[in-house]
Amino acid sequence: MFKTKLSQAKMCEKVLAAIQEYPGCNAVKEVSISEAADTDAESIWRVTVIDSGGVAIEKANHAARNAQNALREQYDLSTDR
């Protein structure tokens, strides 16, 4: 399956938009994307909620995990390697 490669900035935009679609999470303001060390995979990236915008952090993190799992099937993180 072909995955679209996105820069870290574009990936943050996609993930943040997906998180904000979850009920009660539209106030989440900022996320960070980092590459995870996994030698068996082509591209593994992880989402961290930086600013929940007043949304309970457990709720924001739950939405972030769901968004991450859904978007990993469509997108790879573009790296400079």
C-alpha positions in Angstrom: 0.0 0.0 0.0 1.3 3.4 -1.0 1.6 6.0 1.8 1.9 9.7 1.3 5.1 11.2 2.9 4.5 14.4 4.9 6.9 16.8 6.5 6.8 17.1 10.3 4.9 20.4 10.1 2.3 19.0 7.6 1.9 15.9 9.8 1.3 18.1 12.8 -1.4 20.0 10.9 -3.1 16.7 9.8 -3.0 15.2 13.2 -4.2 18.3 15.0 -7.2 18.6 12.6 -8.1 14.9 13.2 -7.9 15.4 17.0 -10.1 18.5 16.8 -12.8 16.4 15.1 -13.2 14.2 18.1 -16.1 15.2 20.4 -15.0 17.7 23.0 -11.5 18.1 21.6 -11.9 21.1 19.3 -10.0 23.3 21.7 -6.7 21.2 21.5 -4.1 23.7 20.2 -0.8 22.1 19.6 0.7 18.6 19.0 4.2 17.4 18.3 5.3 14.6 16.0 8.4 12.7 16.6 10.0 9.7 14.8 10.1 6.6 17.0 13.0 4.2 16.8 11.8 1.0 15.3 14.2 -0.8 12.9 11.5 -3.2 11.7 9.2 -0.5 10.2 9.7 2.0 7.4 8.3 5.0 9.3 6.9 5.1 12.8 5.9 8.4 14.3 4.4 9.3 17.6 2.0 12.1 18.6 2.4 14.1 21.8 -0.2 16.6 22.9 1.6 19.8 23.8 -1.3 22.2 24.5 -4.7 20.6 25.2 -6.4 24.0 25.2 -8.2 23.2 28.4 -9.4 19.8 27.3 -8.8 17.1 29.9 -5.4 15.7 29.0 -6.7 12.1 29.2 -9.3 12.9 26.6 -6.9 14.8 24.4 -4.4 11.9 24.6 -7.1 9.4 23.7 -8.0 11.4 20.7 -4.4 11.7 19.7 -3.8 7.9 19.9 -6.9 7.3 17.7 -5.8 9.9 15.2 -2.3 8.5 15.2 -3.5 5.0 14.5 -5.9 6.1 11.8 -3.4 8.3 10.0 -0.4 5.9 10.2 -2.3 3.8 7.6 -2.2 6.8 5.1 0.9 8.8 5.9 4.6 8.3 6.5 6.8 10.9 8.1 9.3 12.4 5.6 12.8 12.4 7.0 16.1 14.0 5.9 18.1 10.7 6.0 
